[in-house]
Amino acid sequence: MIHRRALLVALPWGLLVIAALLALPLALRSRLPDPMAVHWTLDGVADRTLPFGPAVSLGVAVWGVTWLALLAVAARGTMLSRRQGRMLWWGLLSGGAVFSFGMQLTTVLANLDGAPGAPGLWAVLVMVAASAAGVPAAWLGRGEPDPAPAPAAPPATLRLRPGQSAWVSRATNQWLVVLTICLGFAGLAGSLVIAWAAIPILVVLALGLFTSSVRVKVNDDGVLIGYGWLRWPARRIALSSVDRAWAEDRFPSQVGGWGVRGMPGSSTIMLRGGQCLVIRDTKGGTIAVSVDDAETGASLINALRVAS
């Protein structure tokens, strides 16, 4: 029901935004040059132009990619089943639309009457406006609280079979990858208008690439946690420093969202809600990683710890 309601809102909303993105430059066509300036240096000098059609289409394409990604997420419904996912989805639907229209408006105003002018502070105001639209939408769309998680299972110890000494599991958040790609397009759009406006978005893009996937390997050498597609940076946990390990259900709404959450000594690598491998060290600190088959990984860690 939740994802159906989201689709019913997102479909006409997305088309309305596309219509606005096209109507604005077309209504002022007689006052806009061809080609149009679409990029300015830090000194405020226009250094890149595009023909009128591609310049207008660029803003539509940025919103179109974001909108189609949000529709795909809503159609699947999994992300909207959790409060944190609903907040992110509604925030992007509203804030992304304001960002796209604001960038289109900024470009049009900078080109109005054939005298390209630097957007300057307008690019910053667009980002502020997008946040001002996205945050309330996220709050209003949060829905009911998530159900309480099931009690944590007691730690198990695996009886090792001959030759059994390794376990590998991976997890990837596909929607975090989609969000990262959308931010990449937003960064591209920002750089086409003013160079420095894309810097904070590109920083988030880099962080997304490093936190959208994780791999955990357990063997006689300990536990190795690799981040990102390159499995770097990596964290190694020696078996001698492990107190115990167990599997536990955790969700983004409990830990503050996706990615690396928490503080040193008590952190969670949250890529998807559900079963997580939780490792407690001898000093009382914990680290949890959302990976598949966490029970087997925890059992093997306990067995290897006892054997060592």
C-alpha positions in Angstrom: 0.0 0.0 0.0 2.8 2.4 0.9 4.7 1.9 -2.4 1.5 2.2 -4.4 0.7 5.6 -2.8 4.3 6.7 -3.5 4.0 5.7 -7.1 0.6 7.6 -7.5 2.3 10.7 -6.2 5.7 10.3 -8.0 4.3 9.7 -11.5 2.3 13.0 -11.9 4.8 14.9 -9.8 7.7 13.9 -12.1 5.9 14.8 -15.2 4.9 18.1 -13.7 8.6 18.9 -12.9 9.6 17.9 -16.5 6.9 20.3 -17.9 8.2 23.1 -15.7 11.8 22.5 -16.7 10.8 22.7 -20.4 8.2 25.6 -20.0 10.6 28.0 -18.3 13.2 28.3 -21.1 10.6 27.9 -23.9 8.6 30.8 -22.5 11.7 33.0 -22.5 13.1 31.7 -25.8 13.0 35.1 -27.5 15.3 36.5 -24.8 17.8 33.7 -24.7 20.8 33.3 -26.9 21.8 30.3 -29.0 24.2 28.9 -27.9 23.7 29.4 -24.2 26.4 29.6 -21.6 26.2 26.6 -19.3 29.5 26.9 -17.3 31.4 29.7 -15.6 34.9 29.9 -14.1 35.5 30.8 -10.5 36.1 34.3 -11.8 32.5 34.4 -13.2 33.5 34.2 -16.8 31.4 31.9 -19.1 33.8 29.3 -20.6 31.4 26.7 -22.0 28.3 26.9 -24.2 25.7 24.5 -25.6 23.0 24.9 -28.3 19.7 25.9 -26.9 18.2 22.4 -27.2 21.0 20.5 -25.4 21.3 23.2 -22.8 17.6 22.8 -21.9 17.7 19.1 -22.2 20.5 18.8 -19.7 18.4 20.0 -16.8 15.6 17.7 -17.8 18.0 14.7 -18.0 19.4 15.3 -14.5 15.8 15.2 -13.0 14.8 12.4 -15.3 17.5 10.0 -14.1 16.7 10.8 -10.5 12.9 10.4 -11.0 13.2 7.1 -12.9 15.5 5.8 -10.1 12.9 6.8 -7.5 10.1 5.1 -9.5 12.1 1.9 -9.7 12.7 2.0 -5.9 9.0 2.6 -5.2 7.9 -0.2 -7.6 10.1 -2.7 -5.8 8.8 -1.5 -2.4 11.5 -2.9 -0.2 13.1 0.4 0.6 9.8 2.0 1.5 9.1 -0.7 4.1 11.4 0.9 6.6 11.1 4.4 8.0 14.6 5.5 7.1 14.0 4.4 3.5 10.8 6.3 3.3 12.4 9.5 4.6 15.2 9.3 2.1 12.8 8.6 -0.8 10.4 11.4 -0.1 13.3 13.8 0.6 14.9 13.0 -2.8 11.5 13.3 -4.6 10.9 16.8 -3.3 14.5 18.1 -2.9 15.6 16.7 -6.2 12.8 18.5 -8.0 13.6 21.8 -6.4 17.3 21.3 -7.2 16.7 20.5 -10.8 14.3 23.4 -11.4 16.6 25.8 -9.4 19.6 24.9 -11.6 17.5 25.4 -14.8 16.2 28.7 -13.5 19.8 29.8 -12.6 21.1 29.0 -16.1 18.2 30.8 -17.8 18.6 33.9 -15.6 22.3 34.0 -16.3 21.7 33.9 -20.0 18.7 36.2 -20.1 18.8 38.9 -22.9 21.9 37.5 -24.4 24.4 38.7 -21.8 25.8 35.7 -19.9 26.3 36.5 -16.3 27.8 34.4 -13.5 25.2 32.5 -11.3 27.4 33.2 -8.3 25.4 33.0 -5.1 22.4 31.6 -6.9 23.9 28.1 -7.1 24.3 28.1 -3.3 20.7 29.3 -2.8 19.5 26.5 -5.0 21.2 23.9 -2.7 19.7 25.6 0.3 16.3 25.6 -1.3 16.6 21.9 -2.2 17.4 21.1 1.4 14.6 23.2 2.7 12.2 21.3 0.5 13.7 17.8 1.1 13.9 17.8 4.9 10.2 18.6 5.6 9.1 16.1 2.9 11.3 13.4 4.5 9.7 14.1 7.9 6.1 14.1 6.6 6.7 10.9 4.6 8.4 9.0 7.4 5.2 7.0 8.3 4.8 4.7 11.2 7.7 3.6 13.4 9.5 0.4 12.3 8.5 -2.8 14.2 10.7 -3.8 17.1 13.5 -6.2 16.0 13.5 -9.8 17.1 15.6 -10.6 20.2 19.3 -11.4 19.4 20.1 -15.0 19.2 22.7 -16.4 21.7 26.2 -16.8 20.4 26.8 -20.2 18.7 29.9 -22.2 18.3 30.5 -24.2 15.2 32.0 -27.6 15.2 34.7 -27.4 12.6 34.9 -30.1 10.0 38.3 -31.1 8.6 39.5 -28.3 6.2 36.7 -25.9 7.3 38.5 -22.7 8.2 37.2 -20.0 6.0 33.9 -18.1 5.4 33.3 -15.2 3.0 30.2 -13.1 2.7 29.4 -9.9 0.7 26.6 -7.3 0.7 25.8 -4.5 -1.7 23.2 -1.8 -1.3 21.8 -1.4 -4.8 19.8 1.7 -3.9 22.8 3.4 -2.3 24.6 2.7 -5.6 21.6 4.3 -7.4 21.7 7.3 -5.1 25.4 7.6 -5.7 24.9 7.7 -9.4 22.1 10.3 -9.0 24.6 12.4 -7.0 27.1 12.0 -9.7 24.7 13.4 -12.3 23.9 16.3 -9.8 27.6 16.9 -9.5 27.9 17.0 -13.3 25.1 19.5 -13.5 26.6 21.6 -10.8 30.0 21.7 -12.5 28.3 22.7 -15.8 27.0 25.8 -14.1 29.8 26.8 -11.7 32.9 24.8 -11.0 33.0 24.9 -7.2 29.3 24.1 -6.7 29.9 20.4 -7.5 32.6 19.9 -4.9 30.5 18.9 -1.9 28.3 16.6 -4.1 31.4 14.9 -5.5 32.8 14.3 -2.0 29.5 12.5 -1.1 29.8 10.6 -4.4 33.3 9.3 -3.4 32.0 8.3 0.1 29.1 6.5 -1.5 31.4 4.4 -3.7 33.4 3.3 -0.6 30.3 2.6 1.5 27.9 0.9 -0.9 29.4 -2.6 -0.6 31.3 -4.6 1.9 33.0 -8.1 2.1 33.7 -10.0 5.3 36.2 -12.9 5.3 36.8 -15.1 8.3 39.7 -17.6 8.5 42.6 -18.6 10.8 44.1 -15.2 10.5 41.1 -13.4 11.9 38.3 -11.3 10.4 38.9 -9.1 7.4 36.3 -6.4 6.5 36.9 -4.8 3.1 35.0 -1.6 2.1 33.8 -0.6 -1.4 34.3 -2.2 -4.7 38.1 -2.3 -4.3 37.8 -3.8 -0.8 39.8 -0.9 0.5 40.2 0.4 3.0 40.2 -2.8 5.0 40.0 -3.6 8.7 41.5 -6.7 10.2 40.3 -8.1 13.6 42.6 -10.6 15.3 40.9 -13.7 16.8 42.8 -13.0 20.1 41.0 -9.7 20.5 37.5 -11.2 19.9 35.3 -11.9 23.0 32.4 -13.4 21.1 30.4 -13.0 17.9 26.7 -13.4 17.1 24.0 -12.7 14.5 21.5 -9.9 15.2 18.8 -8.1 13.2 19.4 -4.4 12.8 17.8 -1.8 10.6 18.9 1.7 9.3 16.3 3.4 11.5 18.0 2.0 14.6 21.5 3.1 13.7 20.9 6.4 11.9 20.8 5.4 8.3 22.9 3.6 5.7 26.7 3.5 5.5 29.2 3.5 8.3 27.3 4.5 11.5 28.1 5.0 15.1 31.3 5.9 16.9 34.7 4.2 17.3 34.1 1.3 19.7 30.5 0.9 18.7 29.8 1.1 15.0 27.6 -0.5 12.3 28.2 -1.0 8.6 24.6 -0.8 7.5 23.9 -1.7 3.8 20.5 -3.3 4.2 18.2 -4.0 7.1 18.1 -7.5 8.5 20.7 -9.9 9.8 24.1 -8.5 10.8 27.3 -10.1 12.0 28.1 -8.6 15.4 31.6 -8.9 16.8 32.4 -7.9 20.4 36.1 -7.4 21.3 37.7 -8.1 24.7 37.6 -4.3 25.6 33.8 -4.2 25.2 33.6 -2.5 21.8 31.4 -3.9 19.0 31.2 -3.7 15.3 28.2 -4.9 13.3 28.2 -5.6 9.5 25.1 -6.3 7.5 26.0 -9.4 5.5 24.2 -12.6 4.4 24.6 -15.8 6.4 25.8 -14.0 9.4 25.0 -16.9 11.7 27.6 -19.1 10.0 30.2 -16.4 10.1 29.6 -15.8 13.9 29.7 -19.5 14.6 33.0 -19.9 12.7 34.5 -16.9 14.6 33.6 -18.5 17.9 34.9 -21.9 16.9 38.3 -20.4 15.7 38.6 -18.3 18.8 38.2 -21.3 21.0 40.6 -23.4 18.8 43.2 -20.7 19.0 
